């Protein structure tokens, strides 16, 4: 939520209500996963296999997670887990987005409380 989204124009009560509403929209935190799904098609190395002629095996889905500069981890995601993993990744992005909005509201509330303290 950028300052241009009107946070500064809302009343304190409206900001508190918006914050409470965002909290209620948070997906279950235990159903979140940071990472990316990558679709891959593989060759097995058998010269007699169809993949040696360009018809690769797949798709195989990988979950990749960046741990830091030059450090990535991940693993294969089973086809029956694909929907769940996609949902968890979507939930992660929603949590992150809502937390940013909540933080913006809290910064504005703090700014206002500092102003009130200076006036008093």
C-alpha positions in Angstrom: 0.0 0.0 0.0 1.7 3.2 -1.2 1.1 6.6 0.3 -0.9 7.3 -2.9 -3.4 4.7 -1.8 -5.1 7.2 0.5 -3.7 6.0 3.8 -2.9 9.5 4.9 -6.4 10.7 4.2 -8.2 8.1 6.3 -9.2 8.7 9.9 -7.5 6.8 12.7 -10.6 4.7 13.2 -10.8 3.9 9.4 -7.1 2.9 9.5 -7.7 0.6 12.4 -10.7 -1.0 10.7 -8.8 -1.5 7.5 -5.9 -3.1 9.4 -8.3 -5.4 11.2 -9.9 -6.3 7.9 -6.5 -7.2 6.4 -5.7 -9.4 9.3 -9.0 -11.3 8.7 -8.0 -11.8 5.1 -4.7 -13.4 5.9 -4.7 -17.1 4.8 -3.6 -19.7 7.3 0.1 -19.1 8.0 0.7 -22.8 8.3 -0.4 -23.1 4.6 2.3 -20.9 3.2 5.4 -21.7 1.2 8.0 -19.5 -0.3 9.3 -20.7 -3.6 8.7 -21.1 -7.3 7.4 -23.9 -9.3 9.4 -24.7 -12.4 8.2 -27.0 -15.2 10.9 -29.2 -16.7 11.2 -31.8 -19.4 14.0 -34.2 -19.1 16.2 -36.6 -21.0 17.1 -39.9 -19.3 20.4 -40.6 -21.2 19.2 -43.8 -22.8 20.2 -43.6 -26.5 17.3 -45.8 -27.5 14.7 -43.7 -25.6 12.3 -41.3 -27.3 13.9 -38.5 -25.4 17.1 -39.0 -27.3 15.1 -38.1 -30.4 13.8 -34.9 -28.8 10.6 -36.2 -27.2 11.5 -35.4 -23.6 10.0 -36.9 -20.4 7.7 -34.7 -18.5 6.5 -32.4 -17.3 8.4 -32.7 -14.0 7.6 -30.0 -11.5 10.4 -28.6 -9.3 10.0 -26.4 -6.3 12.9 -24.0 -6.1 13.7 -21.8 -3.1 16.5 -19.2 -3.1 18.3 -19.2 0.3 20.7 -16.4 -0.4 23.1 -15.2 -3.1 24.1 -18.3 -5.1 22.3 -20.7 -2.8 19.2 -22.5 -4.0 17.4 -25.6 -2.8 14.4 -27.5 -4.0 13.0 -30.8 -5.0 10.5 -32.6 -7.2 6.8 -32.0 -6.5 4.6 -35.0 -7.1 1.7 -34.4 -9.5 -0.8 -35.0 -6.8 0.8 -32.3 -4.6 0.9 -29.7 -7.4 -2.4 -28.0 -6.5 -1.6 -27.8 -2.8 1.9 -26.4 -3.5 0.5 -23.8 -5.9 -2.1 -22.8 -3.2 0.6 -22.5 -0.5 2.8 -20.4 -2.8 -0.2 -18.1 -3.5 -0.9 -17.9 0.2 2.7 -16.8 0.8 2.3 -14.0 -1.6 -1.0 -12.9 -0.1 0.5 -13.0 3.4 3.4 -10.9 2.2 1.2 -8.4 0.4 -1.2 -8.0 3.4 1.7 -7.6 5.9 3.1 -4.8 3.7 -0.3 -3.1 3.8 -0.6 -3.6 7.6 2.9 -2.2 8.1 2.0 0.9 6.0 -1.1 1.5 8.2 1.0 1.0 11.4 3.6 3.5 10.1 0.9 6.0 9.5 -0.6 5.4 13.0 2.8 5.8 14.6 3.4 9.0 12.6 0.1 10.4 13.8 0.8 9.4 17.5 4.1 11.2 17.3 2.4 14.3 16.0 -0.2 14.1 18.9 2.7 13.7 21.4 4.4 16.8 20.1 1.3 18.9 20.3 0.5 17.9 23.9 
